């Protein structure tokens, strides 16, 4: 059940990377978002529980990176938004994973 949350997160991550490139010319943002999106997409194919654990680890790394950037810039956009989105995705994935299925 956590797969739809991960798919939405991957799309948001890619959109953020493209916007970072378009607005600020940041190739690092574009490439980093693409690499993490591909890695997270691979996690979808690894299956449960390995895929979920690897995805959560990757998202935890991203959460730390976004939090560090937020603390450095003190600007909500884009790092603050990505902190919120990443934390919400992690919580939802864990909650949906621990929900028993019929």
N, CA, C and O of each residue as an XYZ file, in Angstrom:
408
protein
N       0.806     -1.203      0.000
C       0.000      0.000      0.000
C       0.852      1.272      0.000
O       0.355      2.335     -0.371
N       2.117      1.189      0.404
C       2.969      2.371      0.467
C       3.446      2.800     -0.917
O       3.983      3.897     -1.070
N       3.259      1.957     -1.920
C       3.744      2.255     -3.267
C       3.141      3.529     -3.859
O       3.886      4.314     -4.447
N       1.836      3.778     -3.738
C       1.301      5.024     -4.305
C       1.918      6.281     -3.681
O       2.131      7.277     -4.373
N       2.199      6.235     -2.398
C       2.833      7.371     -1.728
C       4.215      7.590     -2.308
O       4.613      8.728     -2.560
N       4.947      6.515     -2.519
C       6.295      6.615     -3.074
C       6.261      7.151     -4.508
O       7.123      7.941     -4.891
N       5.289      6.735     -5.289
C       5.160      7.222     -6.667
C       4.902      8.730     -6.669
O       5.518      9.463     -7.444
N       4.008      9.188     -5.817
C       3.726     10.624     -5.723
C       4.977     11.374     -5.279
O       5.277     12.446     -5.806
N       5.707     10.821     -4.318
C       6.929     11.456     -3.844
C       7.972     11.561     -4.965
O       8.632     12.590     -5.111
N       8.112     10.509     -5.739
C       9.061     10.517     -6.857
C       8.703     11.625     -7.846
O       9.579     12.352     -8.315
N       7.423     11.750     -8.158
C       6.985     12.795     -9.094
C       7.290     14.180     -8.524
O       7.802     15.043     -9.237
N       6.979     14.398     -7.239
C       7.254     15.691     -6.615
C       8.749     15.988     -6.579
O       9.163     17.132     -6.765
N       9.546     14.973     -6.343
C      10.998     15.136     -6.328
C      11.504     15.562     -7.708
O      12.336     16.463     -7.819
N      11.005     14.919     -8.742
C      11.399     15.274    -10.106
C      10.936     16.677    -10.488
O      11.684     17.440    -11.100
N       9.710     17.008    -10.127
C       9.192     18.347    -10.419
C      10.043     19.402     -9.721
O      10.352     20.442    -10.302
N      10.420     19.133     -8.473
C      11.274     20.065     -7.739
C      12.629     20.234     -8.393
O      13.154     21.345     -8.450
N      13.196     19.159     -8.885
C      14.484     19.234     -9.567
C      14.399     20.020    -10.860
O      15.286     20.817    -11.166
N      13.345     19.802    -11.615
C      13.151     20.540    -12.864
C      12.929     22.020    -12.571
O      13.472     22.879    -13.265
N      12.133     22.320    -11.545
C      11.892     23.722    -11.191
C      13.179     24.401    -10.723
O      13.415     25.566    -11.043
N      14.001     23.690     -9.977
C      15.283     24.236     -9.546
C      16.178     24.553    -10.729
O      16.914     25.539    -10.722
N      16.106     23.711    -11.739
C      16.896     23.950    -12.946
C      16.342     25.134    -13.734
O      17.100     25.993    -14.185
N      15.027     25.179    -13.899
C      14.406     26.244    -14.694
C      14.556     27.604    -14.015
O      14.913     28.589    -14.660
N      14.281     27.654    -12.708
C      14.299     28.945    -12.009
C      15.698     29.435    -11.664
O      15.974     30.632    -11.743
N      16.577     28.523    -11.285
C      17.898     28.946    -10.808
C      19.041     28.419    -11.665
O      20.207     28.708    -11.395
N      18.712     27.646    -12.694
C      19.756     27.077    -13.526
C      20.592     26.028    -12.817
O      21.739     25.786    -13.194
N      20.024     25.402    -11.789
C      20.757     24.451    -10.967
C      20.761     23.059    -11.596
O      19.786     22.315    -11.499
N      21.865     22.728    -12.235
C      22.001     21.384    -12.795
C      22.137     20.354    -11.686
O      21.686     19.217    -11.831
N      22.757     20.747    -10.581
C      22.912     19.831     -9.445
C      21.539     19.401     -8.944
O      21.324     18.225     -8.651
N      20.623     20.337     -8.845
C      19.262     20.025     -8.399
C      18.590     19.041     -9.355
O      17.960     18.073     -8.929
N      18.733     19.303    -10.634
C      18.134     18.439    -11.649
C      18.728     17.030    -11.602
O      17.992     16.043    -11.588
N      20.046     16.941    -11.578
C      20.701     15.632    -11.592
C      20.456     14.857    -10.297
O      20.210     13.651    -10.323
N      20.525     15.552     -9.181
C      20.316     14.886     -7.897
C      18.897     14.349     -7.782
O      18.686     13.219     -7.341
N      17.931     15.160     -8.179
C      16.545     14.689     -8.109
C      16.329     13.498     -9.040
O      15.606     12.564     -8.696
N      16.951     13.529    -10.211
C      16.801     12.416    -11.150
C      17.431     11.137    -10.606
O      16.847     10.059    -10.719
N      18.613     11.251    -10.019
C      19.290     10.067     -9.465
C      18.469      9.466     -8.321
O      18.258      8.254     -8.273
N      18.011     10.318     -7.405
C      17.216      9.803     -6.293
C      15.872      9.264     -6.773
O      15.375      8.283     -6.220
N      15.277      9.882     -7.784
C      14.002      9.385     -8.322
C      14.176      7.997     -8.928
O      13.337      7.120     -8.726
N      15.258      7.797     -9.665
C      15.522      6.476    -10.253
C      15.771      5.447     -9.151
O      15.253      4.332     -9.209
N      16.563      5.825     -8.151
C      16.836      4.898     -7.043
C      15.548      4.533     -6.303
O      15.346      3.376     -5.935
N      14.681      5.521     -6.088
C      13.413      5.236     -5.409
C      12.488      4.402     -6.289
O      11.741      3.566     -5.781
N      12.530      4.620     -7.597
C      11.724      3.801     -8.516
C      12.194      2.351     -8.490
O      11.382      1.429     -8.563
N      13.492      2.155     -8.387
C      14.021      0.786     -8.273
C      13.489      0.128     -7.001
O      13.201     -1.069     -6.990
N      13.360      0.902     -5.944
C      12.825      0.372     -4.684
C      11.411     -0.177     -4.856
O      11.021     -1.129     -4.181
N      10.649      0.427     -5.759
C       9.291     -0.072     -6.020
C       9.331     -1.496     -6.568
O       8.436     -2.297     -6.297
N      10.367     -1.805     -7.337
C      10.475     -3.130     -7.947
C      11.152     -4.156     -7.039
O      11.085     -5.356     -7.304
N      11.803     -3.695     -5.973
C      12.447     -4.630     -5.049
C      11.430     -5.397     -4.217
O      11.717     -6.492     -3.735
N      10.255     -4.830     -4.050
C       9.211     -5.508     -3.287
C       9.349     -5.269     -1.802
O      10.311     -4.661     -1.334
N       8.371     -5.758     -1.076
C       8.328     -5.594      0.372
C       9.162     -6.688      1.016
O       9.224     -7.775      0.442
N       9.782     -6.501      2.114
C      10.007     -5.258      2.831
C      11.290     -4.548      2.408
O      11.523     -3.404      2.799
N      12.130     -5.224      1.603
C      13.439     -4.656      1.249
C      13.288     -3.312      0.548
O      13.975     -2.354      0.902
N      12.410     -3.226     -0.427
C      12.212     -1.992     -1.176
C      11.783     -0.841     -0.288
O      12.240      0.290     -0.456
N      10.899     -1.135      0.660
C      10.428     -0.092      1.572
C      11.560      0.396      2.463
O      11.707      1.599      2.678
N      12.355     -0.520      2.979
C      13.447     -0.122      3.874
C      14.510      0.701      3.143
O      15.020      1.681      3.686
N      14.837      0.309      1.929
C      15.813      1.075      1.149
C      15.231      2.450      0.805
O      15.930      3.460      0.894
N      13.962      2.488      0.417
C      13.310      3.766      0.100
C      13.294      4.676      1.324
O      13.560      5.872      1.210
N      12.985      4.122      2.484
C      12.972      4.924      3.709
C      14.366      5.447      4.033
O      14.511      6.580      4.492
N      15.384      4.638      3.800
C      16.755      5.094      4.042
C      17.134      6.230      3.096
O      17.750      7.211      3.512
N      16.766      6.096      1.827
C      17.049      7.160      0.858
C      16.297      8.442      1.211
O      16.841      9.542      1.103
N      15.049      8.289      1.630
C      14.269      9.460      2.009
C      14.811     10.099      3.284
O      14.754     11.319      3.437
N      15.331      9.295      4.189
C      15.939      9.850      5.401
C      17.169     10.686      5.034
O      17.401     11.742      5.623
N      17.947     10.218      4.073
C      19.095     10.983      3.599
C      18.631     12.309      3.004
O      19.199     13.362      3.294
N      17.594     12.248      2.172
C      17.066     13.468      1.575
C      16.515     14.414      2.635
O      16.678     15.629      2.529
N      15.870     13.867      3.644
C      15.330     14.694      4.720
C      16.441     15.467      5.420
O      16.289     16.654      5.710
N      17.548     14.801      5.691
C      18.691     15.465      6.328
C      19.262     16.546      5.410
O      19.557     17.651      5.864
N      19.419     16.235      4.132
C      19.960     17.210      3.178
C      19.054     18.439      3.091
O      19.528     19.574      3.138
N      17.745     18.201      2.962
C      16.816     19.330      2.872
C      16.803     20.139      4.165
O      16.728     21.367      4.125
N      16.874     19.469      5.301
C      16.892     20.177      6.587
C      18.159     21.021      6.735
O      18.103     22.144      7.234
N      19.283     20.489      6.308
C      20.530     21.255      6.361
C      20.468     22.481      5.454
O      20.924     23.562      5.828
N      19.909     22.307      4.276
C      19.779     23.441      3.364
C      18.816     24.483      3.915
O      19.044     25.683      3.767
N      17.742     24.027      4.549
C      16.791     24.957      5.166
C      17.457     25.743      6.287
O      17.264     26.954      6.395
N      18.235     25.070      7.116
C      18.899     25.760      8.223
C      19.947     26.749      7.711
O      20.225     27.757      8.360
N      20.519     26.458      6.559
C      21.518     27.351      5.992
C      20.876     28.577      5.329
O      21.344     29.700      5.517
N      19.818     28.363      4.562
C      19.213     29.459      3.805
C      18.118     30.189      4.571
O      17.856     31.364      4.314
N      17.478     29.502      5.508
C      16.339     30.047      6.256
C      15.168     30.446      5.358
O      14.337     31.271      5.737
N      15.112     29.852      4.166
C      14.011     30.108      3.233
C      13.175     28.842      3.114
O      13.700     27.746      2.917
N      11.854     29.017      3.237
C      10.977     27.850      3.177
C      11.010     27.181      1.805
O      10.977     25.954      1.708
N      11.074     27.976      0.762
C      11.085     27.414     -0.585
C      12.513     27.319     -1.097
O      13.252     28.299     -1.004
N      12.917     26.211     -1.617
C      12.225     24.940     -1.750
C      12.527     23.948     -0.632
O      11.802     22.969     -0.459
N      13.594     24.194      0.128
C      14.043     23.195      1.105
C      13.006     22.911      2.190
O      12.786     21.755      2.549
N      12.378     23.947      2.707
C      11.386     23.753      3.767
C      10.207     22.926      3.291
O       9.717     22.050      4.002
N       9.762     23.217      2.082
C       8.657     22.451      1.513
C       9.040     20.984      1.354
O       8.243     20.090      1.639
N      10.270     20.744      0.895
C      10.711     19.361      0.709
C      10.920     18.643      2.040
O      10.762     17.424      2.111
N      11.270     19.375      3.090
C      11.343     18.763      4.425
C       9.959     18.260      4.819
O       9.812     17.130      5.285
N       8.952     19.096      4.631
C       7.578     18.724      4.983
C       7.105     17.556      4.132
O       6.558     16.588      4.659
N       7.309     17.638      2.823
C       6.850     16.586      1.907
C       7.561     15.261      2.203
O       6.928     14.206      2.222
N       8.862     15.318      2.432
C       9.623     14.098      2.701
C       9.205     13.470      4.029
O       9.014     12.256      4.110
N       9.063     14.287      5.060
C       8.631     13.767      6.367
C       7.240     13.152      6.267
O       6.986     12.087      6.830
N       6.345     13.819      5.557
C       4.991     13.291      5.390
C       5.009     11.963      4.623
O       4.287     11.031      4.978
N       5.826     11.879      3.585
C       5.932     10.635      2.814
C       6.454      9.498      3.684
O       5.945      8.379      3.617
N       7.457      9.775      4.491
C       8.007      8.743      5.377
C       6.951      8.255      6.357
O       6.780      7.051      6.545
N       6.248      9.187      6.979
C       5.209      8.820      7.955
C       4.117      7.994      7.293
O       3.695      6.973      7.835
N       3.657      8.430      6.124
C       2.600      7.693      5.430
C       3.060      6.302      4.994
O       2.310      5.332      5.111
N       4.279      6.207      4.498
C       4.780      4.894      4.070
C       4.882      3.930      5.249
O       4.515      2.761      5.134
N       5.372      4.413      6.362
C       5.477      3.556      7.561
C       4.077      3.175      8.049
O       3.823      2.017      8.377
N       3.175      4.152      8.094
C       1.813      3.880      8.568
C       1.097      2.882      7.665
O       0.435      1.961      8.144
N       1.234      3.072      6.362
C       0.569      2.172      5.422
C       1.203      0.791      5.429
O       0.516     -0.207      5.209
N       2.481      0.724      5.674
C       3.188     -0.562      5.739
C       2.752     -1.366      6.949
O       2.629     -2.590      6.885
N       2.518     -0.660      8.068
C       2.163     -1.372      9.290
C       0.670     -1.679      9.390
O       0.236     -2.367     10.314
N      -0.116     -1.170      8.437
C      -1.547     -1.469      8.428
C      -1.760     -2.875      7.888
O      -1.305     -3.195      6.791
N      -2.460     -3.725      8.661
C      -2.695     -5.090      8.183
C      -3.624     -5.097      6.975
O      -4.573     -4.316      6.903
N      -3.341     -5.987      6.029
C      -4.184     -6.124      4.861
C      -5.067     -7.344      5.015
O      -4.712     -8.293      5.715
N      -6.209     -7.320      4.369
C      -7.175     -8.429      4.491
C      -6.805     -9.578      3.627
O      -7.507    -10.589      3.610
